[in-house]
């Protein structure tokens, strides 16, 4: 007896997968590129996977697990910050082997492993339905190497995870619907929930729709009462599903809490399309995007299926026996036609159709179930194929399109012609030739699509990825290379300017004042937006503190690494410099730096604080802690105080290519300029402020403006309209041109291209550094000494001559608990986003302990859920034994 064909199915898939890899990723091989995308890959995925690997190794070595880490932004929660990228993802556990030396190689390998598992998951699904052999293997390849995987799987590695989980969740649901064991469903829901909250939401919607559809299409027939049966089925299926969710409570509950505090919730971009329809170009090019990679539809509509699928689609819609699959297919494509569906599937955050991997799955399933009919086409199916070819030809040659679309028409023509020819009587009985031809066509079309997307001859997607040998060089050769020279055991932060690579602090190991993470506390976003921070690029990203002397002081910045010597804030003294590749790098030390904790004897209520300008707000925080409510531990001041801020008279001089008419600025050509002339006082920082700067456009638009001071320090103002993905309501921009000992007199605004902007006012301010110096010395009078920062704890001492309020340069979180001399004390927000405690006069020992909010609650929910799951397993085993015993008695 022959061995089961399941082995052949997996073997065919595995060998074909290995054969396709060098074909699909040939442009990467030829150009020596890694899979590290130069944006989020370099700034988020790669450093966070490196960081997660360090955490795992530390945990195995008995070093514990830091639930808060000051290398994550300003000191963010570890669990809720890295969960989106790695924590909970089973594949990410392999980062335990990731080091700086092998990091890029292992990053690539983990992506390829995810690709491989996508196909394995598909095969498991098909095997349950009795499908096996070459048809399943080729279907798995169609699913694995679809356009979504090509595009998203390299940008965001974990975006391949839902492709792995989807078939297994549907398989688990089908087993429960058939009243079989629920283990697969429970385990897969548990893994999905643990892996990523975002895709858990998406897959859960798909799961609900699947159960409803399958019940009313199939399973209602076995029920005496349709609706009672539906209720029973829903409760049974939903119960098992929720059990899997509850098992993941240890991560899910803290994540839900963090998500509700997230700054993105209050920063949604507007829908440029409306809720019910896209623009006409979208619908016209949707046909092209079905089979051609790189067709720019936007909204994350990435399809690009193998052109072999067109034959399966024709068979699908010409045969009534596939009615169930036809309905699902049409429902999914209806979702592509309506913007509100993409908005709903993306959690109402913004319009993104990242659920299109479901359509790739349906295409692969359609191919698999129609596989046996591919060379048995009837007249009606051939006519449909001919009609489809004509429609696509019109789209390719008569409608404006890229040359790739025309090439794809030729490929579709070859595929259809080949299949029809092999049905002629001369070849009709040659099954081996037919299968071999189909196999070659599938591999060729998948490789062709990859080449169109990746190759520099076409869409050049490969150019957006970092060279394999340069992934680590950005931090090793830049200003950050000076950091190891710092010999300082105190707690401090470093600000970088010039060659800053976001989130590199978690790879190199230093505390910074930047952060780019999908989950970030809303109060941090509000604080920086309120201060009109130039380098706050979105509600979940800030690149640095714009070299603002006062913000650096308040956030414990002791060192400044830069490529521009003139960019150093006031009070920073040069301590080291080097030159690499003809670029100078400088390291400065803050002569007035504050420690981790410092004490105020004044406070200002947030109500008064809100009356101040952005510059006055940051200066006020040097004089008084900003509180929500009254306090007996400090003296109250109001907003009428002097804060060292002066608004300057300014002469605005546009060149001949700039026309200013009230609030409208029309720029005729690139590099057009506006010159600002003014006179600031000596020993001041100079700021240019754009009041209500915006773009009026009916579609997503971003512009960049350069602002340059007399000393050559140049800053970029990035302006987005309300339809941009990263828009968060920011329309006021405060640009720090730096410190001038003799005062500044001129600034130049340069525009990147012809455009029209709107701005109520362009203003110039100066900030007195004498005010700053005096207040810094006052704040440093009483501060935390002997500070010891450990895993999830901070300890230190203080000797206060009078009562006051200590502020820690650490973001406020309900996860912190404070103890003064062993007694728990109240923690409240100070200076909007930081943590503060009241202190009486005298000597005190202070202890801060951190625990991820709701981690204990989540742990208890998980423990109870696992016990229930264990109980289900035990009960099922007992029932099986009892059934066997009864059968033996008979």
C-alpha positions in Angstrom: 0.0 0.0 0.0 1.3 3.4 -0.9 2.2 6.0 1.8 -0.4 8.8 2.3 -0.1 11.5 -0.2 0.0 14.1 2.5 3.8 13.6 2.5 3.9 14.2 -1.2 1.8 17.4 -0.8 4.2 18.8 1.8 7.2 17.7 -0.1 6.1 19.2 -3.4 5.3 22.5 -1.6 8.6 22.5 0.2 10.7 21.8 -2.8 8.8 24.3 -4.9 9.1 26.9 -2.2 12.9 26.5 -2.1 13.0 26.6 -5.9 11.0 29.9 -5.9 12.9 31.7 -3.3 15.9 32.7 -5.4 13.6 33.5 -8.3 11.2 35.7 -6.3 14.0 37.5 -4.4 16.5 37.7 -7.2 16.6 41.5 -7.2 17.6 41.4 -3.5 20.3 38.8 -4.2 21.7 40.8 -7.1 21.8 44.1 -5.3 22.9 42.7 -1.9 19.8 44.0 -0.1 18.4 42.8 3.2 14.7 42.6 4.0 15.0 45.6 6.4 12.8 48.3 5.0 14.5 51.7 5.3 11.6 53.2 7.2 9.7 51.1 9.7 12.0 48.2 9.2 15.0 50.2 10.2 13.3 52.3 12.9 10.9 49.7 14.4 11.0 46.1 13.4 14.7 45.4 13.3 15.7 47.2 16.5 12.7 45.9 18.4 13.5 42.3 17.4 17.1 42.8 18.4 15.8 44.2 21.7 13.4 41.4 22.3 16.2 38.9 21.7 18.2 40.6 24.5 15.2 40.5 26.8 14.8 36.8 26.2 18.5 36.1 26.8 18.4 38.1 30.0 15.3 36.3 31.2 17.0 32.9 30.6 20.1 34.1 32.4 18.0 34.9 35.5 18.2 38.7 35.0 14.5 39.2 35.3 12.2 41.0 32.9 12.0 44.9 32.9 8.3 45.9 32.6 9.5 49.5 32.1 12.6 50.4 30.2 14.1 53.9 29.8 15.6 53.0 26.5 12.1 52.7 25.1 11.2 56.3 24.4 11.2 58.3 27.7 10.6 55.2 29.7 7.7 53.3 28.3 6.0 50.1 29.4 7.9 47.2 27.8 5.1 44.7 27.4 2.6 47.1 25.8 5.2 48.8 23.6 6.8 45.7 22.1 3.7 43.5 22.0 2.6 44.9 18.6 6.0 43.9 17.1 7.2 40.8 18.9 6.1 39.9 22.4 3.6 37.0 22.2 4.5 36.1 18.6 5.8 32.5 18.7 8.2 33.0 15.7 9.7 36.0 17.4 11.0 33.7 20.2 13.8 32.7 17.8 15.2 36.2 18.2 16.8 34.8 21.3 19.6 33.8 18.9 19.8 37.3 17.3 22.9 39.4 17.9 24.4 42.5 16.4 26.6 40.3 14.2 23.9 38.0 12.8 21.0 40.3 13.2 20.3 41.2 9.6 20.7 37.6 8.4 18.4 36.2 11.1 15.9 38.9 10.4 15.8 37.7 6.7 15.5 34.1 7.8 12.6 34.8 10.1 10.7 36.5 7.3 11.3 33.5 5.0 10.1 31.2 7.7 6.9 33.1 8.0 6.5 32.8 4.2 6.9 29.1 4.4 4.5 28.6 7.3 1.8 30.5 5.3 1.8 27.6 2.8 1.9 24.9 5.5 -1.1 26.4 7.2 -3.0 26.5 3.9 -2.1 22.8 3.3 -3.4 21.8 6.7 -6.7 23.5 5.9 -7.1 21.8 2.6 -6.2 18.4 4.0 -9.2 18.7 6.4 -11.4 19.0 3.3 -9.8 15.9 1.7 -7.7 17.9 -0.8 -4.2 16.7 -1.5 -1.4 16.4 -4.1 -0.2 18.9 -6.6 -3.3 21.1 -6.7 -3.0 21.8 -2.9 0.7 22.4 -3.2 0.2 24.9 -6.0 -2.6 26.6 -4.2 -0.3 27.0 -1.2 2.2 28.7 -3.4 -0.4 31.0 -4.8 -1.4 32.0 -1.2 2.2 32.2 0.0 3.5 34.3 -2.8 0.6 36.7 -3.3 0.9 40.4 -3.8 0.0 41.2 -0.2 2.8 38.9 1.0 5.3 40.4 -1.5 4.5 43.9 -0.4 3.5 43.8 3.3 5.5 40.7 4.4 8.8 42.5 3.8 7.7 45.9 5.1 6.2 44.6 8.3 7.3 41.0 9.0 4.5 40.2 11.4 1.9 41.2 8.7 2.4 37.6 7.5 1.2 36.2 10.7 -2.5 36.6 10.0 -2.0 34.7 6.7 -0.6 31.8 8.9 -3.4 32.0 11.4 -6.4 32.5 9.1 -6.6 28.9 7.7 -6.1 27.4 11.1 -8.7 29.5 12.8 -11.3 28.7 10.0 -10.3 25.0 10.4 -10.9 25.2 14.1 -14.2 26.9 13.6 -15.3 24.2 11.1 -14.4 21.5 13.6 -16.5 23.1 16.3 -19.4 23.6 13.9 -19.2 19.9 13.1 -19.2 19.2 16.9 -15.7 17.9 16.9 -13.0 18.7 19.4 -12.5 22.4 19.9 -8.8 22.3 20.8 -7.4 23.7 17.5 -9.8 26.7 17.7 -9.0 27.5 21.3 -5.2 27.2 20.8 -5.2 29.2 17.5 -7.4 32.0 19.1 -5.0 32.0 22.0 -1.9 32.3 19.7 -3.6 35.0 17.6 -4.6 37.1 20.6 -1.1 36.8 22.1 0.6 37.6 18.9 -1.0 40.9 17.9 -4.0 42.8 19.1 -4.5 44.5 15.8 -4.8 41.4 13.6 -6.8 39.6 16.4 -9.5 42.2 15.9 -9.4 41.7 12.1 -9.4 37.8 12.2 -12.2 37.9 14.8 -14.5 39.8 12.4 -13.7 37.2 9.7 -14.4 34.4 12.2 -17.8 35.8 13.2 -18.9 36.2 9.5 -17.6 32.7 8.7 -19.7 31.1 11.5 -22.8 33.0 10.5 -22.4 32.2 6.8 -21.6 28.5 7.3 -24.5 28.0 9.7 -27.2 29.5 7.5 -25.8 27.9 4.3 -25.1 24.4 5.7 -25.6 23.6 9.3 -29.1 25.0 9.8 -30.4 22.0 8.0 -29.7 19.7 10.9 -31.5 21.9 13.4 -35.2 21.5 14.3 -35.5 25.2 15.0 -33.3 27.4 12.9 -32.9 30.3 15.2 -32.6 28.2 18.4 -30.0 26.2 16.7 -28.2 29.4 15.6 -28.2 30.6 19.2 -26.9 27.3 20.5 -24.2 27.1 17.7 -23.2 30.7 18.4 -22.9 30.2 22.2 -20.9 27.0 21.7 -18.6 28.4 19.1 -18.3 31.8 20.8 -17.7 30.2 24.1 -14.7 28.2 22.8 -13.5 31.3 21.0 -13.7 33.5 24.1 -11.9 30.8 26.1 -8.9 31.2 23.7 -9.2 35.0 24.1 -9.3 34.7 27.9 -6.2 32.4 27.9 -4.3 35.3 26.4 -5.6 37.7 29.0 -2.1 38.1 30.4 -1.3 40.2 27.4 -4.7 41.2 26.1 -6.0 43.0 29.1 -2.9 45.2 29.6 -2.9 45.9 25.8 -6.6 46.9 25.9 -5.8 49.4 28.7 -2.7 50.7 26.8 -4.8 51.0 23.6 -7.4 53.1 25.3 -4.7 55.5 26.5 -3.1 55.6 23.1 -2.5 59.0 21.4 -3.7 57.6 18.1 -7.3 57.4 19.3 -7.7 61.2 19.2 -5.7 61.7 16.0 -7.6 60.1 13.2 -7.1 61.5 9.7 -10.2 62.4 7.6 -11.5 60.2 4.8 -10.6 61.8 1.4 -12.9 59.4 -0.4 -16.1 59.5 1.7 -17.6 56.5 3.3 -19.4 54.9 0.4 -17.2 55.2 -2.7 -13.7 55.7 -3.9 -12.8 58.0 -6.8 -13.3 56.7 -10.4 -9.6 56.0 -11.0 -9.6 53.5 -8.1 -12.3 51.4 -9.8 -10.7 51.7 -13.2 -7.4 50.5 -12.0 -8.8 47.9 -9.6 -9.0 45.4 -12.6 -5.3 46.0 -13.3 -4.3 45.6 -9.7 -5.9 42.1 -9.6 -2.8 40.6 -11.4 -0.2 43.4 -11.6 2.0 44.4 -8.6 2.8 48.0 -8.1 -0.5 49.4 -9.4 -1.0 52.3 -7.0 -4.6 52.2 -5.8 -3.6 53.3 -2.3 -5.6 52.4 0.9 -3.5 49.2 1.3 -5.3 47.5 -1.6 -2.5 45.1 -2.6 -3.7 42.1 -4.7 -1.4 41.0 -7.6 -2.5 37.4 -7.9 -0.9 34.9 -10.2 -2.5 35.2 -13.6 -3.2 31.4 -13.5 -6.0 32.3 -11.1 -8.0 33.9 -13.8 -8.9 30.4 -15.2 -10.0 29.2 -11.7 -12.2 32.4 -11.3 -13.9 31.7 -14.7 -14.6 28.1 -13.6 -15.9 29.3 -10.3 -18.5 31.6 -11.7 -19.6 29.3 -14.4 -20.5 26.4 -12.1 -23.4 26.4 -9.7 -21.8 23.8 -7.5 -19.4 26.5 -6.3 -22.3 28.8 -5.2 -21.1 29.0 -1.6 -17.6 30.1 -2.6 -19.1 32.5 -5.2 -21.1 34.3 -2.5 -18.0 34.6 -0.3 -15.9 35.8 -3.2 -18.5 38.5 -4.2 -18.9 39.7 -0.6 -15.1 40.2 -0.3 -14.9 42.1 -3.5 -17.8 44.2 -2.4 -15.7 45.1 0.6 -13.0 46.4 -1.8 -15.5 48.7 -3.4 -16.7 50.5 -0.3 -14.3 52.6 1.8 -16.3 52.2 5.0 -15.5 48.5 5.0 -11.8 49.1 5.0 -12.3 51.7 7.8 -14.3 49.2 9.8 -11.8 46.4 9.3 -9.0 48.8 10.4 -10.6 49.4 13.8 -12.1 52.8 12.7 -8.6 54.3 13.0 -8.2 55.2 9.3 -8.9 53.7 5.9 -6.6 50.7 5.3 -7.6 47.4 3.6 -5.0 45.3 5.3 -7.6 42.5 5.4 -6.9 41.7 1.6 -4.9 38.7 2.6 -8.4 37.1 3.0 -8.9 37.5 -0.8 -5.6 35.9 -1.5 -6.7 33.0 0.6 -10.0 32.8 -1.4 -8.0 32.9 -4.7 -5.8 30.0 -3.5 -8.9 28.0 -2.3 -10.6 28.6 -5.6 -7.6 27.4 -7.5 -7.4 24.3 -5.3 -11.1 23.3 -5.6 -11.2 23.9 -9.4 -7.8 22.3 -10.0 -9.3 19.1 -11.5 -11.3 21.1 -14.1 -8.5 23.4 -15.3 -7.9 21.3 -18.4 -11.6 20.4 -18.8 -13.0 23.8 -19.8 -16.4 24.0 -21.3 -17.6 26.4 -24.0 -19.1 28.8 -21.5 -15.9 29.0 -19.4 -13.8 29.6 -22.5 -16.2 32.5 -23.5 -15.9 34.0 -20.0 -12.1 33.8 -20.2 -12.1 35.4 -23.7 -14.4 38.2 -22.3 -12.1 38.7 -19.3 -9.1 38.9 -21.6 -10.8 41.5 -23.7 -11.8 43.6 -20.7 -8.3 43.4 -19.3 -6.8 44.3 -22.7 -9.0 47.4 -22.8 -7.8 48.3 -19.3 -4.2 47.7 -20.3 -4.0 49.5 -23.7 -6.9 52.0 -23.9 -6.7 53.3 -20.3 -3.7 55.1 -19.0 -1.5 52.5 -17.3 2.1 51.4 -16.7 4.0 49.1 -19.1 3.8 46.4 -16.5 0.0 46.2 -17.1 0.6 45.6 -20.8 3.2 42.9 -20.0 0.7 41.2 -17.7 -1.8 41.1 -20.5 0.7 39.1 -22.6 1.2 36.7 -19.6 -2.5 36.2 -19.2 -2.9 35.6 -22.9 -0.1 33.0 -22.7 -1.7 31.3 -19.7 -5.1 31.0 -21.2 -3.8 29.9 -24.6 -1.6 27.3 -23.0 -4.4 25.8 -21.0 -6.8 25.7 -24.0 -4.2 24.2 -26.3 -3.5 21.4 -23.8 -7.2 20.5 -24.0 -7.0 19.8 -27.7 -7.4 16.1 -28.7 -3.7 15.7 -29.3 -2.8 16.5 -25.7 -6.1 15.7 -23.9 -4.9 12.4 -22.4 -1.4 13.6 -21.5 -2.0 14.3 -17.8 1.6 14.5 -17.0 2.2 17.2 -19.7 -0.8 19.2 -18.4 0.3 19.1 -14.8 3.9 20.0 -15.7 2.7 22.9 -17.8 0.5 24.2 -15.0 3.3 23.8 -12.5 5.7 25.8 -14.7 3.0 28.5 -15.3 2.3 28.9 -11.6 6.0 29.3 -10.8 6.7 31.5 -13.7 3.8 33.9 -13.0 4.7 34.1 -9.3 8.3 34.9 -10.2 7.3 37.4 -12.9 5.0 39.3 -10.4 7.9 39.4 -7.9 10.3 40.7 -10.6 7.8 43.4 -11.6 7.5 44.6 -8.0 11.1 44.3 -6.8 13.3 44.9 -9.8 14.9 48.3 -10.5 13.7 47.9 -14.1 10.1 48.3 -13.0 8.6 49.3 -9.6 12.1 49.2 -7.9 10.6 48.2 -4.5 14.0 46.6 -3.7 15.5 50.1 -3.5 13.5 50.7 -0.3 15.5 48.1 1.6 18.8 48.5 3.3 22.0 46.9 2.0 22.7 43.6 3.8 26.1 44.9 5.1 24.9 48.3 6.1 22.0 47.5 8.5 24.1 48.2 11.6 26.4 50.9 10.1 24.0 53.8 10.7 24.6 53.7 14.4 28.2 52.3 14.3 29.6 55.1 12.1 27.4 58.1 13.0 27.3 60.4 16.0 26.0 57.6 18.1 29.5 55.9 17.9 30.6 58.5 20.4 28.3 57.2 23.1 30.5 54.3 24.3 33.1 57.0 25.2 30.8 58.4 27.9 31.9 57.3 31.4 29.1 58.2 33.6 27.2 55.9 36.1 24.4 58.3 36.8 21.0 58.2 35.1 20.9 60.5 32.1 19.5 60.9 28.6 21.1 61.7 25.3 19.6 63.8 22.5 20.8 63.3 19.0 20.7 65.6 16.0 21.8 65.1 12.5 22.2 61.4 11.9 19.6 60.2 14.3 18.2 56.7 13.7 14.9 56.3 15.6 14.8 53.7 18.3 18.4 52.8 18.0 18.7 53.3 21.7 17.2 49.9 22.3 19.9 48.3 20.1 22.9 50.2 21.4 21.7 50.6 24.9 21.2 54.3 26.0 18.4 56.5 27.2 17.1 58.9 24.6 14.5 61.5 24.0 12.8 60.0 20.9 10.3 57.4 20.3 8.4 55.8 17.4 6.0 53.1 18.5 2.5 52.3 17.5 1.3 52.4 21.1 2.2 55.6 22.9 0.5 57.3 25.8 -1.9 60.1 24.7 -0.7 62.5 27.4 2.8 62.4 25.9 1.4 63.2 22.5 -0.7 66.0 23.9 2.2 67.5 25.8 4.4 67.7 22.8 1.6 68.9 20.5 0.8 71.6 23.1 4.4 72.8 23.0 4.3 72.8 19.2 7.3 70.5 19.1 8.7 70.6 15.6 10.0 67.0 15.5 6.7 65.5 16.7 5.9 63.8 13.4 2.8 62.0 14.5 0.8 61.1 17.6 3.1 58.1 18.1 6.4 59.5 16.9 8.8 62.2 18.1 12.3 62.3 16.7 14.0 64.5 19.4 13.2 67.6 21.5 14.4 70.0 18.7 17.5 71.0 20.8 15.3 73.1 23.1 17.4 73.9 26.1 14.5 73.9 28.6 12.9 70.7 27.3 16.3 69.0 27.5 16.7 70.2 31.0 13.3 69.0 32.2 13.8 65.5 30.6 17.2 64.9 32.1 19.3 65.3 28.9 22.9 65.4 29.9 24.6 64.7 26.6 24.1 65.9 23.1 25.5 64.0 20.0 25.4 65.7 16.7 26.9 66.3 13.3 26.4 70.1 13.6 28.5 71.8 16.2 26.4 74.9 16.1 23.2 73.0 16.9 24.2 72.4 20.6 21.7 73.9 23.1 22.8 76.6 25.6 25.0 75.3 28.4 26.3 72.3 26.6 30.1 72.0 26.5 32.0 70.1 23.9 33.7 67.1 25.4 34.5 64.9 22.4 34.7 65.0 18.7 35.8 62.7 15.9 35.8 62.5 12.1 34.6 59.5 10.0 34.1 59.5 6.2 34.8 63.2 6.1 32.0 63.9 8.5 32.6 65.5 11.9 30.8 64.2 15.0 30.5 66.0 18.3 29.5 65.1 21.8 28.4 67.8 24.3 27.7 67.7 28.0 25.1 69.8 29.8 26.6 71.9 32.5 23.3 72.5 34.2 21.7 69.1 33.9 19.1 68.0 36.4 19.0 64.6 37.9 16.3 62.0 37.6 14.2 63.6 40.3 14.1 67.3 41.2 11.9 69.4 43.6 9.6 72.4 43.0 8.5 74.8 45.6 5.9 76.4 43.2 3.1 75.0 41.2 0.7 76.2 38.5 -2.7 74.7 37.8 -3.3 73.3 34.3 -6.1 75.8 33.9 -3.7 78.7 34.2 -1.0 76.9 32.1 -3.5 76.6 29.2 -3.6 80.4 28.9 0.1 80.6 28.0 1.8 80.4 24.6 3.8 77.3 23.7 7.1 79.0 24.6 5.7 80.4 27.8 4.5 76.9 28.8 7.9 75.3 28.5 9.5 78.2 30.5 6.8 78.1 33.1 7.7 74.5 33.8 11.2 75.8 34.9 9.5 77.8 37.6 6.6 75.7 38.7 5.3 72.2 38.4 2.1 72.0 36.4 -0.7 70.2 38.3 -4.3 69.3 37.8 -5.4 70.2 41.3 -4.4 72.3 44.3 -1.5 71.2 46.6 -0.4 72.1 50.1 3.2 71.1 49.3 4.1 74.2 47.1 3.2 77.8 46.5 0.6 78.5 43.8 1.6 81.0 41.0 -0.4 82.2 38.0 0.1 82.8 34.3 1.0 86.5 34.7 4.6 85.8 35.7 7.5 86.7 33.5 9.0 83.6 31.8 11.8 85.1 29.7 9.9 85.1 26.4 9.8 88.1 24.1 8.0 88.4 20.8 10.1 90.2 18.2 9.2 92.7 15.5 9.8 90.9 12.2 10.1 92.1 8.6 8.8 89.4 6.1 10.5 89.6 2.7 9.3 87.1 0.0 11.3 86.7 -3.2 9.7 87.1 -6.6 8.5 83.5 -6.7 6.5 83.8 -3.5 3.2 85.7 -3.3 1.7 86.4 0.1 -2.0 87.6 0.2 -3.4 87.7 3.8 -3.1 84.1 5.0 -2.4 82.6 1.6 1.1 81.8 0.5 1.5 80.9 -3.2 4.9 79.4 -4.1 5.6 79.5 -7.9 8.7 77.2 -8.0 11.0 75.0 -6.0 13.6 76.7 -3.8 11.6 79.9 -3.5 12.3 81.8 -0.3 11.0 84.1 2.4 13.5 86.0 4.4 12.7 87.1 8.0 14.6 90.1 9.4 14.5 90.8 13.1 16.8 91.6 16.1 16.9 89.3 19.1 18.7 90.1 22.4 22.1 88.6 23.2 22.3 85.3 25.1 18.9 84.0 23.8 17.4 81.1 21.9 15.6 82.2 18.7 12.3 80.6 17.6 10.3 81.0 14.4 6.6 80.1 14.8 4.1 79.2 12.1 0.6 79.9 13.3 -2.1 77.7 11.8 0.0 76.5 8.9 -2.0 74.1 6.7 -2.6 72.8 3.2 -6.0 72.8 1.6 -6.3 69.8 -0.7 -9.0 67.3 -1.5 -6.5 64.4 -1.2 -3.6 63.2 0.9 -0.8 65.7 0.7 2.5 66.5 2.5 4.9 69.4 2.0 8.3 70.1 3.5 9.7 73.6 4.4 13.3 74.3 5.4 14.0 77.0 8.0 17.6 78.1 8.3 19.2 80.5 10.8 22.2 82.8 10.3 24.6 80.2 11.7 23.5 77.6 9.2 21.4 75.4 11.5 18.6 74.1 9.3 15.3 72.6 10.5 12.6 70.8 8.4 8.9 71.6 8.9 6.7 68.7 7.6 3.2 69.8 7.0 0.4 67.3 6.4 -3.2 67.9 5.5 -6.1 66.2 7.3 -6.2 63.3 4.8 -2.7 62.1 5.5 -2.3 58.9 7.5 0.0 60.6 10.1 -2.2 63.7 10.5 -3.1 64.4 14.2 -4.5 67.9 14.1 -1.1 69.7 14.3 -1.1 73.1 12.6 1.2 75.2 14.8 5.0 74.7 14.5 7.7 76.2 16.7 11.1 76.0 15.1 14.2 76.4 17.4 17.0 78.1 15.5 19.4 77.6 18.4 21.3 79.7 20.9 23.0 83.0 19.9 25.4 84.7 22.2 25.2 87.9 20.3 21.6 87.6 19.2 20.1 86.5 15.8 19.0 88.8 13.0 17.9 86.7 10.1 16.1 83.5 9.1 15.4 82.0 5.7 12.3 79.9 4.8 12.8 77.7 1.7 10.0 75.9 0.0 10.5 72.5 -1.7 8.2 73.0 -4.7 5.4 75.0 -6.2 2.5 74.9 -3.8 -0.1 76.9 -2.0 -0.2 77.1 1.7 -2.2 79.0 4.3 -0.7 80.5 7.4 -2.3 83.1 9.8 1.1 84.4 11.0 4.8 83.9 10.9 6.3 85.0 14.2 9.7 85.2 15.8 10.4 84.9 19.5 13.5 85.0 21.7 14.0 83.1 25.0 16.3 84.5 27.6 18.9 82.0 28.7 19.7 84.0 31.8 16.1 83.2 33.0 16.8 79.5 32.2 20.1 79.4 34.0 18.7 80.9 37.2 15.7 78.5 37.3 17.9 75.5 36.5 20.1 76.3 39.5 17.0 76.7 41.7 15.5 73.3 40.5 18.8 71.6 41.2 19.0 72.8 44.8 17.0 69.8 46.1 17.1 66.6 44.0 17.3 62.9 44.2 20.7 61.6 45.2 22.2 58.1 45.3 19.7 57.1 42.7 19.7 53.4 41.8 17.7 52.3 38.8 16.9 48.6 38.7 14.5 46.2 37.0 11.1 47.9 37.6 12.4 50.0 40.5 14.0 53.3 41.3 15.5 54.2 44.7 17.2 57.3 46.0 17.5 59.8 48.9 16.8 63.4 49.4 17.3 66.0 52.2 14.7 68.7 51.9 15.0 72.1 53.7 11.3 72.7 53.1 8.3 70.7 51.7 8.0 70.5 48.0 6.8 68.4 45.0 9.4 66.1 43.4 9.0 65.5 39.6 10.7 62.5 38.0 11.6 62.8 34.3 9.7 59.6 33.7 6.2 59.5 32.0 3.3 59.0 34.4 1.7 55.6 34.4 -0.8 54.0 36.8 1.7 51.1 36.9 4.0 53.1 39.3 3.7 53.0 43.1 5.7 55.3 45.3 7.0 54.8 48.8 8.5 57.5 51.0 10.3 56.1 54.0 8.6 52.8 53.4 5.1 54.3 53.3 3.0 54.4 50.2 2.4 57.9 48.9 0.2 59.5 46.2 1.6 59.7 42.6 0.1 62.3 40.3 0.9 63.9 36.9 3.4 66.7 37.0 4.2 68.9 34.0 1.4 67.2 32.0 3.2 63.9 31.2 5.6 63.2 34.0 5.3 61.7 37.4 5.3 63.7 40.7 5.0 63.0 44.4 4.6 65.3 47.4 7.4 65.4 50.0 7.5 66.9 53.5 10.6 68.6 54.9 13.5 66.5 56.0 15.5 63.4 55.0 13.7 60.7 53.0 14.3 57.5 51.2 12.2 57.2 48.1 11.3 53.9 46.3 9.4 53.6 43.1 8.1 50.2 41.9 6.6 49.5 38.5 4.3 46.9 37.3 2.5 46.8 33.9 -1.1 48.1 34.5 -3.6 45.2 34.7 -0.9 42.6 34.3 -2.1 40.8 37.5 -5.7 40.9 36.4 -4.7 39.5 33.0 -2.6 36.8 34.6 -5.5 35.7 36.8 -7.9 35.6 33.8 -5.3 33.5 31.9 -4.8 31.2 34.8 -8.6 30.6 35.2 -9.0 30.1 31.4 -6.2 27.6 31.3 -7.8 25.6 34.1 -11.1 25.6 32.2 -9.3 24.4 29.1 -7.6 21.7 31.0 -10.9 20.7 32.4 -12.4 20.4 28.9 -9.5 18.2 27.8 -9.9 15.9 30.9 -13.7 15.7 30.5 -13.3 14.8 26.8 -10.8 12.1 27.6 -13.1 10.6 30.2 -16.1 10.7 27.8 -14.0 8.9 25.2 -13.0 6.2 27.7 -16.6 5.9 28.9 -17.8 5.5 25.3 -15.2 2.8 24.6 -16.2 0.9 27.8 -19.8 0.9 26.8 -18.9 -0.4 23.3 -16.8 -3.2 24.9 -19.8 -4.2 27.1 -21.9 -4.7 24.0 
